[in-house]
Amino acid sequence: YRLGPFGWFSHPSIKELSVDAMNASGNYGNIDTIQSLEWVQSNIAEFGGDPSNITIFGESAGGYNVAALLSSPIAEGLFHKAIIQSGGIKPGDITHSESYLKDNLPWKNYTSRELVNQLLIERDYAQTREEAFSLQVDMNDASINDLLRSSSTKEIYESFQEANFNTDRMLRPFPDGIVLDQHGILSSLKNGLSSNIPIIFGTNRDENKLFLIENPRLVRSFLGLPRIKNLERWNSVVSHRSNTWKLIAVDRPARELSLMGRKNVFAYRFDWDDEPRKFGVNLS
């Protein structure tokens, strides 16, 4: 499926000139996963599979995509069980994704508007973001569409990186009312969407160690190997962040759906035993 700005990109100009609702959605990555499930429905029997017993699962970003499929009206009937591994159920926000930097909204620097601003700078139509902003405000939908469609994949991705300060945040599906239910993922599930589908939510005990291993406040490098500065502090931060992730991604949705009377909701925590030290480093 399409990734990054090619998978999730909502801009008013694209919506205005789109010939159909799917094109206007902006959730292109999710459309790709839905099409793959349609292919499975049509062809899996030829490989010995059962099209009436399809399980989808995904980890991290894949977990978000599974959650998005659970809240997609057009994905109904394409799968029958779902597993969300170290994922999440909090979608993106269309208003934020279409905002400008100056609007000072959450994730304000991760927007389609700023990508277009950066393209205008790269094409020498503007020298600064302020100039690009003024120019984009005055451009009509057709002109912005022409700018985007005439740009190469490389230009769009590099402008996306530059406009968003080279961050590595993950773009999320947003409730557009077309591909995803307009009420959001958890609300749509609580309202009965996908109520017949068993769901497993899960995380790992040490979920955040991977993300913290390059944190210079907690870990230093010695001969190219990571060395934890303060083991007590390290364990405290890892535990806090991993438990917070579990609370948000597992406990809350599983509890709320269970309180609604759903009997087909399950949860797990995966624990990996400590490994022996290697080269004086505890990598577990």
N, C-alpha and C positions, 0 to 999 in steps of 0.2 A: 504494500500500500504506500501511497505517497506520504512523504515525511516533511516535517518542518513547515515552512511557509507554503509548500506545495500541497500539503495535506490539510492544513487549517488556515484559511485566509479569508477573512470577511471584510469587504470594502463596499461602501454604498454604491459606487459606480458600477461594480460588477453586478450587484443586485438589480439595479435599474435597467440594465441592458441585457440581462439574462432572458433567454427564451423559455426557460422552464424553471420550476421550483428547485429541482436538484442542482442545477447550475448555480442558483442563487444561494444555496445553502452555506457554502464555505467549508463544510465538513467533508472535504474530498477524501481524506484518508479513511473515514468511516464508510463512505460510499464504496470505496475499493474493497473493504473487508466484507461488506454486504454482498457485493458482486461475487466475491470468492465463495461465499456460502451458497449463493444461488448456483454456482458451478458445482459445488459439492452435492447439492440436492439433485442436480440433473445427472451427475456422472459417477457418484461414489459407489453405486451398486455394481458398476462394471469392474470395480476393484475389490469386490467382496464386502463392501461396507453397507451399512443400513441407514438409508436417508431419513428414517424415522427415529434414529437414536444418535444424534450428533451432539458431541460435547465440545464446547469452546473453552479455551483457557489461555491466559496470558500473564506475563510477569512484568512488573513495573509499568512502562508505557503500554505494554500488552494488556495489563490488568485494567488500565483506564479504558482501553478499547473494548474489552469485554463488558465493562460497566456501561459503556456507551451503547453497545449492541442490545443490552438488556432494556435500555430506555428508548429504543428506536422502534416506532410503529411499523416501519417498512421492513424490519428484520424479523417480525413475528412469524413463527412457523419454520424458520430456517435452521433453528437449533433447539436443543431440548434440555441441556444441562450446561452449567457455567461455573468456572472456577476463576476467581480473581486473586492472583498471587502478588503480594507486595505492590498492589496498585492503589486505586483511590476512586472515590465517587464524586469528587468535587469538580464540576465542569468549569470551562472557561466562561467568559462573559462577553457577549457581542458588543455591548457598549464600550467596554474597556478595549476590546480588540480593534475598534474603529475610532479610538480617541487619538488626540495629539499629545505630544510630550507635555505641552503647556497646560493640558487639562488636569494634570496632577492626580490621575486616577490610579488605583492599584495596577501593577504591571504596565504602567503607562508607557514604558519604553519598548513594549513588545507588541507593536501594533502595525496594521496594514497602512495606516496613514503615514507613519514614520518611514516605512519601507519606501513608499512612493516619494516622500521627501528626499530620501537618500538617492533614489534613482534620478531625481531631478538635479541633484548636486553632481552625481557621477556623469550626467549628460551635459554638464556645464550650463544648464538652464538657470541654476542658482548657485551661489557661493556659500551660503550658510543655511542652517535650518530655518531661521526666521524668514529668509527670502523664499525658501522652498515652501514654507507654510503659506505665505501670501500668494504665491503662484498657484499652489494646489487649490486653495479656496476659490480662486477665480477660474479654474479650469472646469470645463463641462465633463460630463460622464464619458462621452465618446473619446475625448482627448486623453483622459486617464486610462481608459481601456486600451487605446492605441499605444500608450507608453508601456503598459504592462505586457501587452502581447508582442510588442516589437523587441522586448528585452530577452536576452538569452537566459537559459537556466543558470549559468554561471553569474551573470549580472544580478539576477534576482536574489540568488543565495548570498552573494557577497554584500549586496546592499542590505539584505536582512541582517547579516552578521554585524555590519558596521552600524546600522541604525539602532540595533539593540545592544550596542556596547559589547559585542562578542560574548554575551552571556550564554550559558548552557541550559537555561530553563526550558522545560518541556512545554510545547504548545499543547493545549487541551481542547477537546471537542466542546462546542458550545450549544446550548439548547436553542435551536433555530426554529423549532416548531415544524420542521420538515423531516430531516433525518433523525434528529433527537427531539424527544418530547419537550415542549416549551417550558414545562414546570421544573426541569432539571432531573438528574438521575435518581436521587433518593426519593424525591417527591413522586416521580412517576411510578416507581416501584411500590411505594406506600399506597398509591392510588389504584393499584391492581395490575399494572402493566407487567407482563412476564410472570404473573402470579403462579403459573403452573410449572415454572422452571426451577428445579433445585439449584441452589447457589452455595458455593463454598467460598468464604473469605479467609485469607491467611496472610501472615507475615513471618519473618524470621526473628529469632531471639536477638541476634546481633545485627539487625537490619542496617544500622547506620555506620558500622565500622568501615565499610567500603568508602563511604562518602567523607569520613573524617580522617582517613589515613594520610591525606595530603593537606590537612589543616595545620599550618605552621605554628599555631598557638598550642597545639597538642602534640605534634609529632615533628621531630627533627630528622634530618638525613645524615647518616654516617656511612661513608664509603658506598653511597648509593642505596643503602638499606634504611628502612624507617626505624626510628627509635622513639618510643613513647617517652615524653618528658616527665610526666607525673602520672603514674599508673592509677592512683586513686581518682584523680580528676578525670582521666581518660575513661575509666569504667563508669563514673558518674554521668558524664556527658553521653556516652554511648547508650547507657540504660535509659536515661531520660528521653533522648530522641527516638530510640527504638520503641519505647512504650507509648510515646505520643503518637507515632505513626500507627501503631497497633490500635490505639484508642480511636483514631480518626478513620482508618481504613478498614478495620475489622469490627471492633466492639460496638461502635455507634450504629452502623448500618445493620449489623446482625441483630442487635438488641431491638432497634426500632421496628424492623420487619417482624421479628418474633412477637413483639407486643401487639402487632396488628393481627396476630393469629396465624401467621404462616408457620407451617410445620417443616418446611423443606429448606431451612436455612442452617448452615453449618459453619464452624470456625475452627482454625488450627493455628498453632504456633510451632514453627520448625526450629528445633534446637540442634546445633552441630557441636559435638564434643570437642574439647580443646585438643589441639595437635601439639606434638613435641616442638620445642624450640628449634629453629633452623638458623644456623649462623648467628646464634645469640638473639634471634628475633622471634617473638611470639606472634605469628601471623594469624592466629585464630582469635 
